[in-house]
Amino acid sequence: MGWDGIDGTGRDEAGWTELGRAEASRAARSQTRAEPSRAPPSPPVSPRRPGQLLPLARRRRLRPAPGAYNRRGGGRTRPGGAPGAGAGARGAGGGGGGRMERAERWAYGALWAALGGSLALRAARRDVVLGRALLVPLALLAALQSLCRACLPLPLGLALAAAAACLLLSRAPPRRLLPVAGRAVLVTGCDSGFGQATARHLDALGFRVFASVLDPRGPGAQELQKSCSPRLTLLQMDLTKPEDIQRVLQHIQAHTNSSGLWGLVNNAGFNDIIADAELSPLGNFRTCMEVNFFGSLELTKGLLPLLRSAGGRIVTVSSPAGDLPFPCLSAYGASKAALSLLMDTFRSELQPWGVKVSLILPGYFKTGTCDPAFWNLRKQQLVARLPQELLQAYGEDYVEEINRQFIQFMKVAVEDLSAVVNSITDGLLAANPAVRYYPGQGLGLMYFIHRYLPYFVRDLFLKGLFINPKLPRALRPEQHTEAKEA
């Protein structure tokens, strides 16, 4: 055997001569050129894991068939895989159709989001009813959107769908209100503010209004009497005096015995102090409870037989201060918290009688209590009556700063009372009134923070929104320095 594997006879180990091997190789090459190439069988494909790309050979076999829609390139593919012009405006560039499709989804999605937000906002304001009456218009709008996406360019289709959405909003079914038909209603606290505006509005609607005032000869009562029809009756009542309450009850029973009393609006309220709970005299707590809680309780209990006979309504003006711990409003907030809980209990207990109970929790509006001179006088009286120990611990400038911040806060009070008046009217006349109404700006954010965020965030928010007192004198660093030097 030689070094190259060929023995002396000229043959290798397989028995091939060198010439025979060369001829066999040429024959094999010519046969390969003559026959079409055959791809080797594909190896078995293992299951693809999430996020794993397909092998390149498999991806090539999964190309869209000629004439099929190509989502990556946009348009329809021609034989050979090239995107054609069948998709029109969707284009044929790499990724152009995908971008257009995403733009359509975002545009029409934003349209539906705007429509849903508008309907939710109007429903929160009790302007529309979200019910079965809206199902057919919404289904028609969805069908129109599908046609617009299929047949029209994006700007034209979106404009047409938006016009249809605006038409749907304008034709949304309004809340069904009951007829007034001479119904009788008692409104308390009509000297000014919410009570006066509500009494005037209900009189204009045709109600027979009994309006209670503290002073029938005062300017507020006289203005109300002049601006309303003869149907309105002024009644003098102080909710801290049981004899006044009994006199009003007897008058209303005598004038509504046959038809009953349709509505009671507990609007009268009282607060005359803005200070820490420790600085507030107990007499202020008692007065707030007498007017805001016990007076409303006695009046409501006395009128329940008339309200039950008419299947009427009780609408009570409470305050967010009864739900949220506003600083320096402890006396007022505690009385309103008791009032809100009482009315929630009445709502549950009177449901079998058909009497519906609603609470109004308004934001900050400009009413008769927004007089800086009144609050400056109350601040001076508070400082004069404080025990010397408390005055030394807190400091007169502490009380001054609270009063200054509150007067500054009053400047942003809303003058238009129509939101509160409309909520009271809805509670009296809606076929299905809300349990709670929140007229005013920012209340949704306020209640969201109160219910879902930590306590320290809630406290910081309320102090930033309302009053953020300075440090009491005894806690200031300079006081500690003076004490150490002494």
C-alpha positions in Angstrom: 0.0 0.0 0.0 1.4 3.3 -1.1 1.3 6.6 0.9 -1.8 7.7 -1.0 -3.8 4.5 -0.4 -3.2 3.1 -3.9 -1.4 -0.2 -4.2 0.8 -1.3 -7.0 -2.0 -2.5 -9.2 -3.4 1.1 -9.5 -6.5 0.4 -7.5 -7.5 1.8 -4.1 -9.1 0.0 -1.2 -12.6 0.2 -2.7 -11.4 -1.3 -6.0 -11.5 2.0 -8.0 -8.9 3.0 -10.5 -8.0 6.7 -10.6 -9.5 7.0 -14.1 -12.7 5.2 -13.2 -13.2 7.5 -10.1 -12.9 10.6 -12.3 -15.4 9.4 -14.8 -17.9 8.5 -12.1 -17.5 12.0 -10.6 -18.3 13.7 -14.0 -21.3 11.5 -14.5 -22.7 12.4 -11.1 -22.3 16.2 -11.8 -24.1 16.0 -15.1 -27.0 14.1 -13.5 -27.3 16.8 -10.8 -27.6 19.5 -13.4 -30.2 17.6 -15.4 -32.5 16.8 -12.4 -34.3 19.5 -10.4 -33.0 20.0 -6.9 -34.9 18.5 -4.1 -34.8 20.1 -0.6 -33.9 17.7 2.2 -36.7 16.8 4.5 -37.3 19.4 7.2 -36.3 18.3 10.7 -39.2 17.8 13.2 -40.3 21.2 14.7 -40.4 21.4 18.4 -43.2 23.3 20.1 -42.6 27.1 20.1 -42.2 28.7 23.5 -43.9 32.1 24.1 -41.8 34.9 22.7 -39.6 32.5 20.6 -39.2 33.3 16.9 -40.1 30.7 14.3 -37.1 29.2 12.3 -36.3 31.2 9.2 -37.3 28.3 6.9 -40.7 28.1 8.5 -41.3 31.8 8.4 -40.6 31.7 4.7 -43.2 29.0 4.2 -45.8 31.1 6.2 -45.7 34.0 3.7 -49.3 35.2 2.8 -50.7 33.7 -0.3 -51.1 35.9 -3.4 -54.1 38.2 -3.0 -54.2 37.9 0.8 -54.0 40.9 3.0 -50.5 41.6 4.3 -50.8 43.3 7.8 -47.1 44.0 8.1 -46.6 45.7 4.8 -50.2 47.0 4.3 -52.2 46.3 1.2 -52.6 43.0 -0.6 -49.8 40.8 -1.9 -49.1 40.1 -5.5 -47.7 36.8 -6.7 -44.2 36.8 -5.5 -45.0 38.4 -2.1 -44.8 42.1 -3.2 -47.4 44.3 -1.5 -49.9 45.7 -4.0 -52.1 48.8 -4.0 -55.3 47.0 -3.1 -55.5 48.7 0.3 -55.6 52.2 -1.1 -54.7 54.7 1.6 -53.1 52.1 3.8 -50.0 52.2 1.6 -47.6 49.6 0.6 -44.4 50.7 2.4 -42.9 48.5 5.1 -44.9 49.2 8.3 -47.0 52.0 6.8 -50.3 50.1 6.8 -49.6 49.0 10.4 -49.1 52.6 11.5 -52.3 53.6 9.7 -54.3 50.8 11.4 -53.0 51.8 14.8 -53.9 55.4 14.1 -57.4 54.3 13.3 -57.7 52.3 16.4 -56.5 55.2 18.6 -58.7 57.8 16.8 -61.9 55.8 17.1 -61.0 54.7 20.6 -60.6 58.3 21.7 -64.0 59.1 20.1 -65.7 56.4 22.2 -63.8 57.5 25.3 -65.0 61.1 24.9 -68.5 59.9 24.3 -68.5 57.7 27.4 -67.0 60.4 29.5 -69.6 62.9 28.4 -72.4 60.5 29.1 -71.0 59.7 32.6 -70.6 63.4 33.4 -74.1 64.2 32.4 -75.4 61.2 34.3 -73.5 62.4 37.4 -75.2 65.8 37.0 -78.5 63.9 36.7 -79.1 65.3 33.2 -79.5 62.0 31.4 -80.6 58.4 32.2 -78.1 55.6 31.4 -80.5 52.8 30.5 -81.9 50.6 27.8 -83.0 53.6 25.8 -79.4 54.2 24.9 -78.6 50.7 23.7 -80.1 51.1 20.2 -78.4 54.5 19.4 -75.0 53.1 20.7 -75.4 50.0 18.5 -76.2 52.1 15.5 -73.1 54.3 16.2 -70.9 51.2 16.4 -72.3 50.0 13.1 -71.7 53.4 11.5 -68.1 53.4 12.8 -67.4 50.0 11.2 -68.7 51.3 7.8 -66.6 54.4 8.2 -63.5 52.4 8.8 -64.1 50.1 5.9 -65.2 52.6 3.3 -63.9 56.0 4.1 -60.5 57.6 4.7 -59.7 58.2 8.3 -60.4 62.0 8.5 -63.7 61.8 6.7 -64.8 58.7 8.6 -63.8 60.1 12.0 -65.7 63.3 11.3 -68.8 61.5 10.3 -68.7 59.2 13.4 -68.0 62.3 15.6 -71.1 64.1 14.2 -73.2 61.0 14.9 -71.9 60.9 18.5 -72.8 64.5 19.0 -76.3 63.8 17.7 -76.6 60.9 20.1 -75.5 63.2 23.0 -78.1 65.8 22.0 -80.9 63.2 21.8 -79.9 61.3 25.0 -83.1 60.7 27.1 -83.3 63.3 29.9 -84.2 62.3 33.4 -87.9 61.9 33.9 -89.3 64.5 36.3 -92.6 64.2 38.1 -95.3 66.9 37.5 -95.4 69.7 40.1 -99.2 70.0 40.0 -99.5 72.2 43.0 -97.5 70.0 45.4 -96.6 71.5 48.8 -93.0 71.7 50.1 -91.4 73.2 53.2 -87.9 74.8 52.8 -86.0 75.9 55.9 -83.4 78.6 56.2 -84.8 80.9 53.5 -83.3 84.2 54.8 -80.4 83.9 52.3 -78.2 81.5 50.4 -79.4 78.1 49.2 -82.8 78.3 51.0 -83.8 81.6 49.4 -82.7 80.6 45.9 -84.4 77.2 46.2 -87.7 78.7 47.5 -87.7 81.2 44.6 -87.0 78.4 42.1 -89.6 76.0 43.4 -92.2 78.8 43.4 -91.4 79.5 39.8 -92.0 75.8 39.0 -95.5 76.0 40.5 -94.9 74.5 44.0 -96.8 75.7 47.0 -93.8 76.8 49.0 -93.7 77.2 52.8 -90.5 79.1 53.5 -89.2 79.3 57.1 -87.1 82.4 58.0 -85.5 83.6 61.2 -86.9 87.2 60.8 -89.9 87.7 58.6 -89.2 91.4 58.5 -85.6 91.1 57.5 -84.3 92.1 54.1 -83.9 88.6 52.9 -87.4 87.6 53.8 -88.9 90.7 52.3 -87.0 90.3 49.1 -88.2 86.7 48.8 -91.8 87.7 49.4 -91.7 90.4 46.7 -90.0 88.2 44.1 -92.4 85.2 44.4 -96.0 84.5 43.8 -98.8 84.6 46.4 -98.5 80.8 46.7 -95.4 81.3 48.8 -95.9 81.5 52.6 -93.3 82.9 55.0 -93.1 81.2 58.4 -91.0 82.4 61.3 -89.0 79.5 62.9 -85.9 79.2 65.0 -84.8 75.5 65.1 -83.4 75.9 68.6 -86.9 76.7 70.0 -89.3 73.8 70.2 -92.3 76.2 70.4 -91.4 77.6 66.9 -91.1 74.1 65.5 -94.5 73.1 66.9 -96.2 76.3 65.5 -94.8 75.5 62.0 -96.0 71.9 62.3 -99.5 73.0 63.2 -99.7 75.5 60.4 -98.6 73.0 57.7 -100.9 70.3 59.0 -103.8 72.7 58.8 -103.0 73.7 55.2 -102.0 70.4 53.8 -104.1 67.9 55.7 -106.0 66.6 52.6 -103.1 66.3 50.1 -100.2 65.8 52.5 -96.8 67.3 52.3 -94.8 66.3 49.2 -91.3 67.6 50.2 -89.2 68.8 53.1 -85.9 70.6 52.4 -83.8 70.7 55.5 -81.5 73.6 54.5 -81.1 75.6 57.7 -77.6 75.4 59.1 -75.3 77.1 61.6 -71.6 77.7 62.2 -70.0 80.7 63.9 -66.5 79.5 64.7 -63.4 78.6 62.8 -60.8 77.3 65.2 -59.2 74.2 66.6 -61.4 71.9 68.7 -59.4 72.8 71.8 -60.0 76.5 71.3 -63.7 76.2 70.5 -66.0 76.7 73.4 -68.4 73.9 74.2 -71.3 76.2 73.7 -70.5 76.4 70.0 -70.6 72.6 69.8 -74.0 72.6 71.5 -75.4 75.3 69.3 -74.3 73.6 66.1 -75.9 70.3 67.2 -79.1 72.1 68.2 -79.6 73.7 64.8 -77.9 71.3 62.4 -79.0 68.0 64.1 -81.7 68.2 66.8 -83.7 70.9 65.1 -83.8 69.0 61.8 -84.6 65.8 63.7 -87.5 67.3 65.5 -88.9 69.0 62.4 -88.6 65.9 60.3 -90.2 63.6 62.8 -93.1 66.0 63.2 -93.7 66.1 59.5 -93.4 62.3 58.8 -97.1 61.6 58.9 -97.8 64.1 56.2 -94.8 62.9 54.2 -95.8 59.3 54.5 -99.4 60.0 53.3 -98.1 61.7 50.2 -95.2 59.3 49.5 -93.0 62.4 49.4 -89.4 63.4 49.6 -86.9 64.6 52.2 -83.9 66.5 50.9 -81.3 67.6 53.4 -78.4 69.9 52.8 -75.4 68.5 54.7 -71.7 69.2 54.0 -68.5 67.4 53.0 -67.2 68.6 56.4 -69.4 65.8 57.9 -67.4 63.2 55.9 -63.9 64.7 55.8 -61.9 66.0 58.8 -61.5 69.6 57.7 -59.2 71.4 60.1 -60.8 74.1 62.3 -64.4 72.9 61.5 -64.8 70.3 64.3 -68.1 71.7 65.8 -69.7 72.2 62.4 -68.4 68.9 60.9 -69.5 66.8 63.9 -73.1 68.1 63.6 -73.2 67.5 59.9 -71.8 64.0 60.3 -74.6 63.2 62.7 -77.1 64.8 60.4 -75.9 62.7 57.4 -76.0 59.5 59.3 -79.5 60.3 60.6 -80.8 60.9 57.0 -79.2 57.7 55.8 -81.1 55.9 58.6 -84.3 57.6 57.6 -83.8 56.6 54.0 -83.6 52.9 55.0 -86.5 53.0 57.4 -88.9 55.0 55.2 -88.3 53.0 52.0 -91.4 50.7 52.6 -93.6 53.9 52.8 -92.4 55.2 49.5 -90.6 58.2 51.0 -87.3 58.9 49.3 -84.5 60.6 51.2 -81.6 62.4 49.5 -78.5 64.3 50.8 -76.9 67.3 49.2 -73.2 67.7 49.9 -72.2 71.0 48.2 -68.8 72.5 47.5 -68.0 76.0 48.7 -70.5 78.5 47.6 -71.0 82.2 48.5 -73.9 82.3 50.9 -74.9 84.6 53.7 -72.0 83.4 55.9 -69.4 84.8 53.6 -69.0 88.2 55.4 -65.4 89.0 56.4 -66.6 91.6 59.0 -68.6 88.9 60.8 -65.7 86.5 61.0 -63.3 89.2 62.2 -65.8 90.0 65.0 -66.0 86.3 65.9 -62.2 86.0 66.0 -62.0 88.9 68.4 -64.6 87.4 70.7 -62.8 84.1 70.7 -59.5 85.6 71.6 -61.1 87.6 74.4 -62.8 84.5 75.9 -59.8 82.2 75.7 -58.3 81.1 79.0 -54.8 82.6 79.5 -53.2 79.2 79.5 -54.5 78.4 76.0 -53.7 81.8 74.7 -50.1 81.4 75.9 -49.8 77.9 74.4 -51.2 78.8 71.0 -50.6 82.5 70.7 -52.9 85.2 69.4 -51.1 85.3 66.1 -52.1 81.6 65.6 -55.8 82.5 65.8 -55.2 85.5 63.6 -53.5 83.4 60.9 -56.4 80.9 60.9 -58.9 83.8 60.4 -56.8 85.3 57.7 -56.6 82.0 55.7 -60.3 81.4 56.1 -61.2 84.9 54.8 -58.8 84.3 51.9 -60.5 81.0 51.2 -63.9 82.8 51.0 -62.7 84.7 48.0 -62.8 81.6 45.8 -66.4 80.7 46.8 -68.7 80.2 43.8 -71.4 82.8 43.5 -73.7 80.8 41.2 -75.9 78.7 43.4 -77.8 77.0 40.5 -75.9 73.7 40.9 -77.2 73.3 44.4 -80.7 74.5 43.5 -80.9 72.0 40.6 -79.7 69.1 42.9 -82.4 69.9 45.4 -85.1 70.2 42.7 -84.0 66.8 41.3 -84.2 65.2 44.7 -87.8 66.5 44.9 -89.0 65.7 41.4 -86.9 62.9 39.9 -88.7 59.6 39.5 -85.6 57.9 41.0 -83.6 60.6 42.9 -80.0 60.0 43.9 -79.1 59.1 47.4 -76.3 61.7 47.4 -75.7 64.8 45.3 -72.3 66.5 45.1 -72.8 69.9 43.4 -69.6 71.9 43.2 -66.1 71.6 41.7 -63.3 69.3 43.0 -65.5 67.2 45.2 -64.8 64.0 43.2 -61.0 64.4 43.7 -61.5 65.3 47.4 -63.6 62.1 48.1 -61.2 59.9 46.0 -58.2 61.1 48.1 -60.2 60.6 51.3 -61.3 57.0 50.5 -58.3 55.5 48.8 -55.1 57.3 49.8 -53.2 57.1 53.1 -54.1 59.4 56.0 -51.1 61.6 55.8 -51.9 62.4 52.1 -55.5 63.2 53.0 -54.4 65.5 55.8 -51.9 67.3 53.6 -54.6 67.7 50.9 -57.2 69.2 53.3 -54.7 71.6 54.8 -53.5 72.7 51.4 -57.1 73.1 50.2 -58.7 74.8 53.3 -56.6 76.0 56.2 -53.0 75.1 57.1 -52.4 76.6 60.6 -49.0 77.7 61.7 -47.2 76.1 64.6 -48.6 77.0 68.0 -46.4 79.4 70.0 -45.3 76.7 72.5 -44.0 74.5 69.7 -41.9 77.1 67.8 -38.1 76.7 67.9 -37.6 80.2 69.2 -39.7 79.4 72.3 -37.5 76.4 73.1 -34.4 78.6 72.7 -35.8 81.2 75.1 -36.7 78.5 77.6 -33.2 77.1 77.6 -31.6 80.5 78.0 -33.9 81.2 80.9 
